[in-house]
Amino acid sequence: LHDTGFGAGGLGVGNSSNYSMSGIAGEQGTTDKNVGTTYNLGPGLQFVRQSNVTAAPTFTNVNSNYNKLKFVIDTGGNPSDTLFAIAISTDDFVTTNFIQADDTIGSTAVYQTYANWGGASGEYVIGLATSTTYKIKVKAVQTKYTETEYSVASSATTSAPSLSFDLDVSSSDSESASPYTVAFGTLAVGSVTTATDKVWVDLATNGEGGGFVYVYTQGTGLTSTGVSYTLASATANLASVDEGYGIRVDTVAESSGGPLTAVSPYNGASDNVGIINTSTRNILTSASAPISAGRASILLKAKASGLTPAASDYSDTITMIASATF
């Protein structure tokens, strides 16, 4: 050998007139390299870049959802073109499935960038079973042979489908117990009378399609059996008609979701009212979305004319029902 050159730093090439030996020993300078037409050998050790293992993803039930859960994955400090796959399981990964590009669950791993998985806002995995605990974990891959092990798993539990509905009768926003009675008192001829007490409605549901409140009555208006007369209900501006009877939504509110809104013709102002009779009609809706602590107040209004027979037994029985779309 002309010179093996193995020392603290080493040489890139040892040669003679008949042979040549190239080698790398220790840490060489950046100018120590061996270059040919078909190869390029640089200094130091050559590493394959391994993707970083990510932290556990964030996995939560945001609004008591019964069929979906929200996830936000961690980048692990990997480049923006790194791809991630999200495993999901209900049996601690004895059986493993994967979140798909459309956020459903499938048996094949789907790799997407952090941005395509919703970025910092995350996304919802959908089509889940109710009242079930799920775990997810994430793995990353940057190029071939760089796939990481899975992150630590995170868990979240879906809720049961729920619908809560309650009525109160009061002049102010307060709770009351049944039986519920709203009194008009004496109707002044030619004037619109608004009942002092309002009907208060509580509505809450985690139904994906939202909640709805409907109203119907036993007859067609305020009826007196004593004089065999009905003060008919109609959709109208009571200030502009001789007589009539109806209801309208006065206030709506919610703590989250919805929003809770009044449905036409019950969303009018002043003395405009909507009809209530034996047909079931939608009066309130949560705008096709889950809602928490929805609260609405409803006014009852009536007007008698000079031709309306006097009697003390005018009455109507109002029924309100609630439903939700799951």
C-alpha atoms as one frame of an Amber mdcrd trajectory, in Angstrom:
protein
   0.000   0.000   0.000   1.263   3.430  -0.836  -0.366   4.960   2.195  -3.382
   3.595   4.033  -3.791   6.924   5.681  -5.904   5.653   8.574  -5.585   8.199
  11.327  -7.789  10.581  13.208  -9.326  11.973  10.066  -8.248   9.526   7.331
  -7.647  10.048   3.647 -10.054   9.708   0.796  -7.609   7.883  -1.560  -4.500
   5.617  -1.169  -2.860   4.615  -4.474   0.229   3.498  -6.429   1.023   3.183
 -10.126  -0.674  -0.223 -10.263  -3.663   0.047  -7.957  -5.871   2.397  -6.006
  -7.759   2.043  -2.706 -10.445   4.480  -1.650 -11.885   4.579   1.829 -13.600
   6.663   4.481 -12.453   6.645   8.053 -13.686   8.932  10.758 -14.972  12.369
   9.857 -13.396  13.789   6.721 -13.383  17.361   5.538 -15.906  18.545   3.018
 -13.237  18.660   0.272 -12.231  15.000   0.754 -14.272  13.103  -1.811 -13.782
  10.653  -4.644 -15.607  11.493  -7.875 -15.854   9.528 -11.111 -18.075   9.433
 -14.166 -20.444   6.931 -12.565 -20.065   7.630  -8.861 -19.676  10.352  -6.282
 -18.403   9.401  -2.841 -18.630  12.188  -0.278 -17.218  12.397   3.197 -18.668
  11.070   6.430 -21.389   8.551   7.153 -24.456   8.435   4.876 -27.840   8.320
   6.656 -31.316   7.429   5.394 -33.683  10.194   6.529 -36.329   8.641   8.819
 -39.685  10.428   9.306 -40.383  11.654  12.820 -42.856   9.743  14.955 -45.771
  12.078  15.707 -47.278  12.896  19.073 -50.642  11.371  19.946 -53.463  12.925
  17.886 -56.166  15.032  19.515 -59.404  13.025  19.523 -62.604  14.457  21.028
 -66.395  14.347  21.094 -67.096  18.040  20.527 -70.894  18.350  20.810 -72.084
  15.068  22.335 -72.074  13.614  18.819 -73.465  10.111  18.472 -72.016   9.212
  15.046 -68.784  11.187  14.616 -65.656  12.261  16.504 -63.178  15.041  15.788
 -59.472  14.393  15.242 -56.476  16.685  14.789 -53.169  14.999  13.960 -49.687
  16.185  14.902 -47.039  16.796  12.206 -44.171  15.540  14.344 -42.077  18.293
  12.807 -42.083  16.495   9.465 -41.980  18.386   6.129 -45.254  19.555   4.592
 -45.226  16.818   1.919 -45.070  14.050   4.548 -47.973  11.622   4.337 -49.895
  10.296   7.329 -52.172   7.299   7.828 -54.668   7.127  10.720 -55.532   3.746
  12.217 -58.798   3.384  14.153 -60.162   0.605  16.341 -62.848  -0.236  18.875
 -60.990  -3.205  20.413 -57.575  -1.707  21.214 -56.282  -2.606  17.725 -56.976
  -6.306  17.876 -58.887  -5.315  14.752 -57.461  -2.324  12.891 -59.175  -0.180
  10.296 -58.240   3.182   8.830 -59.819   6.585   8.340 -60.428   7.113   4.625
 -60.045  10.251   2.493 -63.788  10.892   2.799 -63.550  10.500   6.610 -65.395
   7.179   6.684 -63.772   3.968   7.983 -62.240   1.334   5.690 -59.849  -1.606
   5.811 -57.098  -0.030   3.684 -54.603   2.516   4.974 -54.977   5.899   3.265
 -52.014   8.301   3.252 -52.614  12.053   3.058 -50.731  15.208   3.966 -51.353
  17.071   7.199 -53.256  19.711   5.199 -55.496  17.088   3.585 -56.311  15.693
   7.032 -57.709  19.114   7.945 -54.535  20.759   9.259 -54.838  22.569  12.575
 -58.659  22.520  12.323 -58.819  18.755  11.948 -61.755  16.784  10.621 -64.530
  14.469  11.809 -64.405  10.708  11.309 -68.008   9.805  10.473 -70.308   6.791
  10.346 -69.477   5.671  13.882 -71.543   3.518  16.227 -73.345   5.192  19.123
 -72.082   4.947  22.708 -68.811   3.394  21.551 -65.182   4.132  22.475 -62.752
   4.466  19.566 -58.966   4.746  19.548 -56.840   6.276  16.797 -53.080   6.403
  16.185 -50.988   7.908  13.389 -47.941   6.887  11.357 -45.915   9.022   8.949
 -43.987   8.370   5.721 -41.854  10.850   3.767 -40.290   8.682   1.048 -39.711
   4.966   0.531 -38.360   3.082   3.540 -39.017   5.975   5.936 -42.365   4.940
   7.458 -42.489   5.410  11.208 -43.991   3.361  13.953 -47.415   4.449  15.192
 -47.857   7.302  17.601 -49.348   6.835  21.034 -53.102   6.194  20.678 -55.856
   8.613  21.720 -59.420   7.639  22.600 -62.876   9.255  22.476 -66.425   7.987
  22.962 -69.562   8.689  20.940 -72.734   9.648  22.775 -76.204   8.165  22.643
 -78.831   9.901  20.468 -80.706  12.440  22.587 -83.727  14.727  22.443 -84.879
  16.965  25.287 -88.151  18.934  25.195 -89.994  20.894  27.859 -92.810  23.448
  28.128 -93.430  26.210  30.654 -96.173  28.815  30.981 -95.207  32.095  32.592
 -95.256  35.827  31.994 -91.442  35.870  32.334 -88.619  33.481  31.481 -89.043
  30.996  34.322 -89.820  27.351  34.928 -93.331  26.134  35.758 -95.125  22.874
  36.320 -98.091  21.345  34.537-101.007  21.585  34.063-100.435  24.498  31.723
-103.174  27.110  31.260-103.028  30.405  29.376-105.857  32.865  30.078-106.901
  35.766  27.811-109.298  37.282  30.297-112.003  39.451  28.726-111.562  40.185
  25.013-112.228  43.819  24.237-114.311  44.200  21.062-112.249  45.447  18.143
-108.894  45.213  19.952-106.173  42.599  19.824-105.663  40.908  23.186-102.315
  39.274  23.940-102.307  36.736  26.761-100.129  37.847  29.669 -98.553  34.428
  30.027 -96.311  33.100  27.293 -95.586  29.505  26.337 -91.868  28.803  26.824
 -90.248  25.969  24.868 -86.985  24.177  25.732 -85.338  22.137  22.980 -82.014
  20.288  22.833 -80.824  17.448  20.620 -77.632  16.012  19.172 -79.505  14.898
  16.046 -77.390  15.639  12.975 -80.479  16.821  11.103 -81.582  19.078  13.937
 -84.682  19.391  16.101 -88.212  20.528  15.325 -91.244  21.668  17.321 -94.768
  21.204  15.953 -98.160  22.496  17.075-101.776  21.447  16.555-105.100  21.840
  18.376-108.252  19.868  19.005-110.434  22.210  16.960-110.294  25.156  14.603
-110.125  28.014  17.116-111.428  29.279  20.431-114.740  27.462  20.795-117.701
  28.086  23.098-120.047  25.166  23.569-122.448  27.454  25.428-123.149  29.636
  22.399-121.997  27.113  19.757-119.522  29.522  18.232-115.850  29.345  17.256
-113.506  32.294  17.077-111.633  30.805  14.149-107.862  30.696  13.957-106.173
  32.023  10.835-102.874  33.327   9.547-103.475  37.063   9.592-102.612  40.484
  10.918-105.216  40.596  13.684-105.073  44.378  13.712-106.516  44.380  10.187
-109.311  41.797  10.537-112.614  41.818  12.430-111.840  38.799  14.595-109.342
  35.964  14.823-106.975  33.906  16.930-103.436  32.585  16.515 -99.898  32.417
  17.846 -96.479  33.760  16.978 -92.949  33.173  18.213 -91.683  36.089  20.272
 -88.066  35.221  21.212 -85.551  32.512  20.338 -82.139  31.697  21.820 -79.669
  28.835  22.357 -76.370  28.245  24.124 -74.771  26.550  21.110 -75.620  24.860
  17.831 -78.707  25.555  15.794 -79.596  28.365  15.662 -83.158  28.021  16.866
 -85.489  29.851  14.479 -89.201  30.434  14.048 -90.864  28.988  10.955 -93.205
  31.062   8.772 -95.970  32.119   9.350 -95.106  32.055  13.067 -92.108  34.386
  12.681 -94.104  37.582  12.185 -94.047  40.774  14.229 -96.588  42.825  16.136
-100.098  41.356  15.737 -99.261  39.002  12.845-100.082  35.427  13.873-100.025
  31.954  12.374-102.934  29.544  12.220-103.341  26.674  14.697-105.910  23.962
  14.096-106.099  20.188  13.701-103.263  20.127  11.142 -99.777  19.555  12.593
 -97.507  22.455  11.640 -93.818  23.133  12.219 -93.323  26.233  14.359 -89.641
  26.013  15.443 -86.519  24.452  13.940 -82.846  24.265  14.858 -81.799  24.885
  11.238 -80.913  21.253  10.494 -78.175  21.170  13.140 -77.759  19.891  16.716
 -78.683  22.397  19.403 -77.984  22.879  23.104 -80.295  24.742  25.496 -82.654
  26.081  22.846 -85.276  28.388  24.379 -88.230  30.125  22.708 -91.255  32.087
  23.881 -94.632  32.021  22.120 -97.405  34.614  22.287-101.138  33.826  22.058
-103.333  36.537  20.541-107.086  36.877  19.936-109.556  39.497  18.728-113.355
  39.616  19.031-115.719  41.650  16.862-119.041  43.249  17.654-120.723  40.166
  16.217-118.800  37.641  18.302-121.278  36.071  20.769-120.377  36.730  24.384
-119.569  33.664  26.481-117.274  32.695  29.337-116.264  29.261  28.055-114.200
  30.003  24.929-111.260  27.612  24.969-108.831  25.613  22.889-106.501  22.724
  23.664-103.038  23.162  22.147-100.634  20.259  21.740 -96.918  20.734  21.001
 -94.582  17.923  20.036 -90.844  17.741  19.293 -88.799  15.500  17.052 -85.213
  15.222  15.818 -83.525  13.827  12.740 -80.716  11.370  13.525
